[in-house]
Amino acid sequence: MNCSEFCARLDEELRTDAYADLDASPNGLQVGPDEGEIDHVAVAVDAAAATAQAAVEAGADILVTHHGYVFGSVERVTGRLHDRLEPHYEHDLPLYVSHLPLDGHQELGNAAGVADLLDLEDREPFGEMGPEYVGQRGTAADPFTTEELRDLLAAELDHGGQGVQVLDFGPDEIEDVAIVTGSGVDWLDEAVEAGADALVTGEGKQQVYHDAREAGVTVVLGGHYGTETFGVRNLSDLSESWGLETTFVDHPTGL
């Protein structure tokens, strides 16, 4: 498959254009030309020297990541950024990035993957970002205790051995769960307004302790990396359905 066709298919599936004015990350093809042939796709959570080199070693023709190299504008390609880009130029390895579009996709996205893991029902978009969403909300088929929710996520998420933190300020039984992966505690107020018993996200901020305690909502912190492997894995499956070979480059950060 030609690289331009591969990128266009992903753009269409992920609705990349819908997030163009909302995301600091330039989504879509972020590095490299689009005229090469794609037979082997590597996917990873983060674009970095380590994941790019792993993609090269796997024989991949393109690297697809959730986090790219660029957030905002680029004034100079020097220092660390230059070193990160070197494997791409040296080995003609394009980079395709999907940040908020992959968070918000209601079937392939990161929050959708966590909701699948928790077997949530009656799902709906959650986590407003302008006219779009970056998360998902649903109801547990069988309510969780806080310990059950923590233990399930701790067993299944790739948290680099750091475990899952819980701010246990919600009800004894957790039924309504809101999810925004990665750095999602800024949506705590929306979770409260929606009547959620718990907000599942990746990493916390100091103030969320007091906000959650005063609101009576449980916050579960599964790790930024740990909560965001689902989207790229789903893109790997999608690529395989198009007849392409895939490799998942696992490089957990423990954060």
VENDA-V703030 format. One record per pair of residues at least 24 apart in sequence whose C-alpha atoms are under 7 Angstrom apart, sorted by sequence separation. I is the first residue (numbers start at 1). J is the second residue. If there is no record, write none. Layout:
BEGIN
i = {I,I}
j = {J,J}
END
This chain:
BEGIN
i = {38,111,112,174,111,202,146,171,145,170,225,145,146,170,225,68,104,144,145,4,63,67,104,143,144,225,3,4,62,63,64,65,66,103,104,143,144,223,224,3,61,62,63,64,65,66,67,103,143,223,2,3,62,63,64,65,66,2,3,53,100,2,3,49,52,140,1,2,48,139,140,1,139,1,138,139,138,137,138,137,183,136,137,167,182,136,169,181,182,26,135,136,169,25,135,182,25,134,170,181,182,24,25,169,170,181,24,169,170,169,168,167,168,167,127,166,167,166,165,166,165,164,165,164,127,32,33,32,31,32,159,31,159,30,29,30,159,29,30,159,28,29,111,158,28,111,153,157,27,28,111,157,27,110,27,25,23,19,19,16,15,14,14,14,160,162,159,160,161,158,160,159,110,113,110,113,110,110,109,110,109,108,108,102,66,65,45,45,45,44,43,43,54,51,41,40,41,42,43,44,39,40,41,42,43,44,39,40,41,42,43,44,42}
j = {62,135,136,198,136,227,172,197,172,197,252,173,174,198,253,97,133,173,174,34,93,97,134,173,174,255,34,35,93,94,95,96,97,134,135,174,175,254,255,35,93,94,95,96,97,98,99,135,175,255,35,36,95,96,97,98,99,36,37,87,134,37,38,84,87,175,37,38,84,175,176,38,176,39,176,177,177,177,178,178,224,178,179,209,224,179,212,224,225,70,179,180,213,70,180,227,71,180,216,227,228,71,72,216,217,228,72,217,218,218,218,218,219,219,180,219,220,220,220,221,221,221,222,222,187,93,94,94,94,95,222,95,223,95,95,96,225,96,97,226,96,97,179,226,97,180,222,226,97,98,181,227,98,181,99,99,100,100,101,101,101,101,102,105,252,254,252,253,254,252,254,254,227,230,228,231,229,230,230,231,231,231,234,231,232,232,228,229,232,232,232,236,249,249,244,244,245,246,247,248,244,245,246,247,248,249,245,246,247,248,249,250,249}
END
